[in-house]
Amino acid sequence: MSAGALALRAALEADAESYWRINNHPSVRAVSFSTGSIPWPAHLEWFTKSLRDPNRYLFATVLSDQVIAVSRVDLTEDCGEISVAVNPDYHGRGIGLWTIVETGKAFFQTRPEVGWIRALVKADNQASQRVFEKAGYQLLSETSIHGQLTREYSLTATSESQK
C-alpha cells in the first residue's frame, strides 16, 4: 500500500507519540468532537488498549520513515467508523485524501464481511467534507453529535472495490 515514498501501515507501539502529537495539535482538536487537549498519560493508556482491541484498526501514513497522518477504523454493530488526522505541516498536499482511500482499502481487505464505512464530519468542517467526497464517500444524513451539527458519510465495500 504505497505511492512512491508514501505508505500506509498498521500502527505500532512506537507510533504512540506521533499519534498523540498529530491528534493533539490545536488545528486537529478544533475540528474534533472533543476539542480539549489530550493529556499524554490518558493518550498512552488509550493507544495501548487500542492496539490490542480486535474491533479497532489503527494505521499510520508514513513518508520517509516519518508518521505524517494517522487513521482509525472502529468496528461498530454494522459498519466501520473512520477517523483521520493529518500533521498540519502536510495539509493541502493530498495526504488526507490518500490516507482516507488507503485506510478504506486496508479495512475492507482485513474485514471483507463489513459492508460499509461511516465518516462523521462536523458540518462546519468543509475541508474534510470535500476530501471524503473526493474519496468516494456519499452524504447519508445530517445529525447532531454532542450538540454539534454533523454530516454522516458512507463508503460501501462495493463502491470502494470499483476504484
Secondary structure, DSSP 8 states (H G I E B T S, - for coil): -EETTEEEEE--GGGHHHHHHHHHSHHHHHTSSS-S---HHHHHHHHHHHHH-TTEEEEEEEETTEEEEEEEEEE-SSSEEEEEEE-GGGTTTTHHHHHHHHHHHHHHHH-TT--EEEEEEETT-HHHHHHHHHTT-EEEEEEEETTEEEEEEEEEHHHHHT-
